[in-house]
Amino acid sequence: MSQNLFKWKHYESEIILLCVRWVHEYSPIIDEKIRNHLKETNDSWRVDETYIKVKRK
């Protein structure tokens, strides 16, 4: 089943599943350690517009 679920992905299914387990296990610990170092934000945020040229246009 996992072969079909991750078909056409860059990594093998075993690697993807291992990474998901790692994130699930360690993300609460990492969050706890860095929480005091993060700046407080509100629920609103903006992104500046960015312009790129495509074929000189």
C-alpha positions as CSV (number, residue, x, y, z in Angstrom):
1,M,0.0,0.0,0.0
2,S,2.7,2.5,0.9
3,Q,4.3,1.9,-2.5
4,N,1.2,3.3,-4.2
5,L,0.8,6.1,-1.7
6,F,4.2,7.5,-2.4
7,K,4.4,6.7,-6.1
8,W,6.4,9.2,-8.1
9,K,7.9,10.8,-5.0
10,H,11.5,11.7,-4.8
11,Y,12.3,9.4,-1.9
12,E,11.5,5.8,-1.2
13,S,8.4,5.2,1.0
14,E,10.5,3.8,3.9
15,I,12.5,7.0,4.1
16,I,9.3,9.2,4.0
17,L,7.7,7.1,6.7
18,L,10.8,7.2,8.9
19,C,10.9,11.0,8.6
20,V,7.2,11.3,9.5
21,R,7.8,9.2,12.6
22,W,10.8,11.4,13.5
23,V,8.8,14.6,13.2
24,H,6.0,13.1,15.2
25,E,8.3,12.1,18.0
26,Y,10.7,15.1,18.2
27,S,8.7,18.1,17.1
28,P,7.1,18.7,20.5
29,I,10.6,18.6,22.1
30,I,12.0,21.0,19.6
31,D,9.0,23.3,20.0
32,E,9.4,23.4,23.8
33,K,13.1,24.3,23.5
34,I,12.7,27.1,21.0
35,R,9.4,28.6,22.1
36,N,11.1,31.2,24.4
37,H,13.4,32.4,21.6
38,L,10.6,33.1,19.1
39,K,9.1,36.5,18.7
40,E,5.5,36.9,19.5
41,T,3.2,37.4,16.5
42,N,-0.5,38.0,16.0
43,D,-2.8,36.1,13.7
44,S,-2.3,38.5,10.8
45,W,0.7,38.7,8.5
46,R,1.4,40.0,5.1
47,V,3.7,39.1,2.2
48,D,5.2,41.8,0.0
49,E,4.6,41.5,-3.7
50,T,7.5,40.1,-5.7
51,Y,7.9,40.6,-9.4
52,I,9.9,38.4,-11.6
53,K,10.8,38.6,-15.3
54,V,9.8,35.8,-17.6
55,K,11.2,35.9,-21.0
56,R,12.0,39.6,-20.5
57,K,8.5,40.6,-19.7
